[in-house]
Amino acid sequence: MNNNFRRTQLYEWHKEHGDVIPFAGWEMPVRYTDIREEHMAVRDAVGIFDTSHMYRFFIEGPDAADFLQTLTTNNVHKLSVNDGHYSTCLNENGGTHDDLMLYRVGEEKYIWVTNAANGPKIWKHMNAHTDDFEVSVNDRSREIIMVAVQGPKAVALLSKLAGSDVAEYSRFTANRVKLAGFDTYLCRTGYTGEDGGELLVLDTPLTENGKERAISFWNTLLKQGKEFGIKPCGLGARDSTRLEAGFVLYGHELDEETSPIEARIPYAVKFKVDPHYIGYDVVKTQKKEGVERTRIGFEMIDRGIPREGYDILLSGSKIGVTTSGGLSPVLNKGIGMGYVPPDTVEEGDTVEIDIKGRVRKAKVTKWPFYDSTEYGATRTD
């Protein structure tokens, strides 16, 4: 591997047990056994992911809320202490710098979790706007590992580690909790569609002692999770689970030219906010007057696995391009997402996907792609 790639505190464990690949400037595990197997562990039991390559910015000060409201699109002032929400950060044209999770962990203290590839860009963007606010911004990414624990048995495992029922912490909250003796922020969020949490494990710096603590925590999860069918999961299962859930991925469904209105993530964008955020007027106009393209989901009718960059056709004519695609282990068929002009197709319509010169039929469908009564955080079984 290129020595310029960065490594998380858990790198040595990943290298010993999994297949490590370059990803967004990092060396990260793509899988440990089989991607489908890891995917279904998340859907049926519990899987853990090393997400320490993401950036964790701590924002503090009397003006922290106003500062964050100028940069992010959700309603920061509605966050109570220990609450969190999903949001986006826009440029002046309404395009997306990044999508993010924001947690309020104190009266004047917030944690902003942003994508690995966009960390330096967001760091620069935040610091360019601090002068007008009494606020401090600190990058603590290298001091604190981040582990996602996801699946229908994730809460049972976390409760075992905490010695109490963590189900008392509702979804989209962030609380300081001791887990197996480790000081953590337990964030009841995730990127798989399943229940569980994202854990920020404190005092795990990129030092030999910090690495040892990080690996000890990871091994504790695996040991204590055996009775729940736990599996370590790599980037492959992280992508396939988020795709099945219909979640956007930066660089695919979102980028500097794409707004959250086009991406159809309205829950991340609020308009009754003060102060107005960067890009506010653009997305407000889009919300009122409409957009020129919109995100759709589809599942394959014919055999074939869609990938990014394939043409979407309607009656033989190109109407759009796919942004993500792959095999759904739950449906055992290809699924994908892409952009088309609004009102071109609706749910249930048949389109075609040009898969390397072979035109294959697909059905426009909503997300999540799985039956949400059987899988996901809202399952009823």
N, C-alpha and C positions, 0 to 999 in steps of 0.2 A: 504494500500500500504506500501511497505518497505520504511522506512525513509531514506534509502541510495539513493533512486532515486532522480534525480535532477528535478527541475521545472523551467519553463520559467516564465517571468514576467506576462504572461497571464494565468497562471495556474488556478487561482481562477475563472476566467470567463469560462474556459474550464470545470472545475469541476461542475460548476452550470448549464451549458447548454449542455454538451456532455457526452459521454462515454470515460473515461480516462483509459488508459492501460499502462503497462510497455513497453518501447521501447528504445533500445540502451542506457540503463542506465537512462532514463528519464520517467516521467509520462506525456503522451501526449494524446490528443484526437484522437480516432479512427474514430468517427463520431458524428454528432449532431442530425441528423434525420435518413436518409437512404443513404447508400453509393452510390447507383445508382442515387438518386436524386441529391446528391452533385456533383457527376461525371458529370451529364448532365448539371448542372448549369455552370460548367467550359466550357463545349463544346458549350452551347447555349447562355450563358449570362456572368456571372462573379462569380468566387469563390475566397475566401481568405483563406490562410493557414498560421498558425503560424509555421515558420521555424527557430525559435530562438534557437532550440536545436543544430543547426549547428554551427560550429566554424568560427569566423571572425578574421583572423590574419592581422594586419597592418604591412607592411614591408616598411621601409624607409631608405634612405641613398644613397650616391654617387654610390655605387656598387650594388644597389638593383636589377637592371635588370640582371646583370651578375650572381648574387647570385641565382635569380629565374630561370635563364636559366640552371643552373647546376642541378636544382631539378625538373623542369617540362619540358614536352615534346613538347609543342607548342612553336611558335616563339615569345618569350617575346619582343625581340627588334623591332618587327613590330607593337607593340601596341602603338598607339598614346595616348596622354593624353585624358581621358574620354572614352577610348575603353576597351573592355573586351573580353575574349575568354574562351572556355572550354579546359581543359587540363588534363593530368594525371601526377602522381608522381610515379616513379618506384624504385624498388630495383635493386641490382647489377645483378640479373638474368633476368631482364626484366619483372618480375611480378609487380603487381600494388599495391603500398602502398595505393593510393586513387585516385579518380577522383575529379576534383575541378573546380571552376570558379575563374578566375584571372582578376581583374580590375585594370587599371592604372588610378589613380585619381589625380596625380600630376606629376611633372617632375621626382621626385625621390620617389614617394609614390604609393604603390600598396595595394590592399585588396585581400586576399586569402580566399575564402569560401570553407570549407571542411566538410565532412560528420560527423555527431554526434559521431558515434562509433569510428571514426578514429582520432578525434581531438587530444587526448593526444599523439598518435603515431606520428602524423605529427608535433606537437609542438616539441617533442623530436628530430625528424629527422631534422627539420630546425635548431634547436639550435646546433646540432652536426656539422653543416657545416658553421657556421657564422665566425669562426676564420680567415678565409682567405679573408674576405670581410669587407668593411666599411659599415655596415648595422645594423639596429636594427629591432627586431621582437617583436611585442606586441600582446598579446591576449586580444582583446576588446569585446569578445563574451558576457560577463556579463554586459557590459555597453550599448549595442546596440541591440534592438530587430530586428528581421528580419521577414517580412511578405510578402508572395507571393500573388500578385493580378493577376489572370489569367482568360482569356476568351475573346471572341470577343468584349465584351463591357468594357473590363478592361481599355483600353486607354481613352475611354469616361469618365469613372469614375475618373481616375487619372487626366485628364485634368480639370475636374470640381473642384477637390481639389486644383490643382495648379493655377487655374485661367487663364490658357493658354493652348494651344494645345501641349501636350507632345509628339504627333506623330512627332514633329520636332526632337526628339531624336530617332535615328534609332536603330534597334535591335543590341544587343551586344555593348551597350554603358553604361556608368555609370556617372551620373551627379548629382551635389549637387542641390537639388530642395526643395523649401518650399511646403509642402502639408498640407493644412488646418492649416497652422501656425506651423507645425512640420518640423524641420530641418532633411532632409533625403538625402541619396544617392538613387537615382532612377536608378536601374540597369534594362535595358530592356532585361531581360533574363527570363528563367523559365524552369520548369521540367514537363510540361504537354503537350507540343506540341502546345499550344495556344499562342496568343499574350498576352502582359501584362508587368509586371515588378516584380522585387524582391526589396523590400524596406528595407533599413537599416535605422532605425529611431534612430537618435542620442539622447544622454542625456536621456536614459531610463534604468538606472542602476537597479540592483536587490536590490532596497531599496523601502520603502513604497511609497515615492514620485515617484520613477521611475516606479513602478508597476501601480500607478494611471495614470501616463502619458501614459504608454503602453496600458492600458485598454481604456483610453479616445481615443487614436488614433484608436484602433480596433473598438470601438463603432461608431466613426465618419465614418469609412469606411462603416459599416453596415447601418448607417442612410442615408448617402449620396448616397449609392448604391442601395437603395430600388427601385428607378425608373428603374434601370438596371437589376433587378431580382437577386440581390446578395445573396449568401449563404455562411456561414462559412463552411469550409470543413476540414475533418480530415485526418488521415493517410491512411484510406481505399481508399478515392478518390484520394489521392496523388499517391498511388501505382497503382491504376487502370488506371489513366490518363497517367502516365509515361509508363506503359506497353503498352497501346494502341498506344502510340507514338513511341514505339520501343526503348526507352531509357534504358540504362544499369543501374543496381542497384548494388552498392558495396555489396559484400557478396553473391551475386547471379551470375551476369554475370562477375564481376570483383573480383579478390582477389590477394593475394600474389603469387599465382601460375599461374595467367592468365595475359597475356599481352594485351595491347590495339590493337595489330595487330590481335590476336586471336578473340578479342571481336568485331572486325570490326567497330572501331571508328577511321578511318584514319585521320579525320579532327582534331583530338587531337594530332597528332604526326607529327612533322616536322623534316627533316634531314639536311637542310641547315641552321644550327644554330651554333653559337660560343659564349661561350664554349659549348662543348658537355655535355649533361645531363647524370646523372647516369642511366645505363641500355641502353645507346645509341647503343653500338655495337650489343647487343643482338637483339633489335627490328629492327635494320637496316638489320641484317642477315635474320631475319624472313620475312621482307618485300621483300627481294631479292630472298630468297630460298623457302619461303613458311612455313606453320605451320602444325602441326599434327592434329589440330582440329580448327573448326571455328564456329562462332555463326550463327544460323538460326532462322527464325520465322515460326510459323505455326498457322493455324486456324482449329478448329475442323470441320470435316465433320459429324461424328456421334455425338450423344449427349454425354456430359461429360465435366467436368471442369478440366483441367490439373493443376497440382501444381508442386512446386519444387521437384526434386528428382525422377521423374517418368522416366522410361526407354523409349527411342525412338527406335522404331523398323522399319526395312525395310525388307519386305517379311518374317516376323517372326523372324528375327535375330536382336539382339541389336546392334545399331550403336552409341548410345549416351544417354545423360541424360538431362532432362529439368532443367532449372535454375530458371525460373519464369513462372507463369501461373495464369489464372483467367478468369472471365467472362468479355467480352467486352460489356458494355451497349449500345454502338453504333451499334455493329453487332448482339447483343443478342446471342452470341455463345462464346464458350471457345477459348482462344488464349494463346499462350505461346512462349517461347524462350528456346533454349538449344544449346549444343555443339555436333557436329558430325565431323568425318574426312572430310577434304576438298574433293570436287568432288564426294562425295557420293550421294548427291541429289541436285536438282536444283529447282528453283521456278516452281510451278505447280505440282511437284511430290507428290505422296501419300505416307505417312508414317503411322505408328501406334503408339499410345501412350498407354502404359500400365497403366491404371487408376485403381489402387488397384485390380489388377488381371483381370480386364476387358480390353481387347484390343479394342481400338477405333481408327477409321481412322481419319487422319488429312491431310491437304494440306499445303505443304511448300509454304510460301508466304513472300513477302517483308514487310518492315515496312516503315512508320506507317501503322497500320492495317486498319485504316479508310480511306475513300476517301478524299485525301488532297485538293480536289477542294471544298468540303463541310464542312470540319472541319480542325482545325489547323491554324497556323499563316499564311499559304500561301493560305488559302481558297479564292475562286474567287466569291462566291455568295454574 
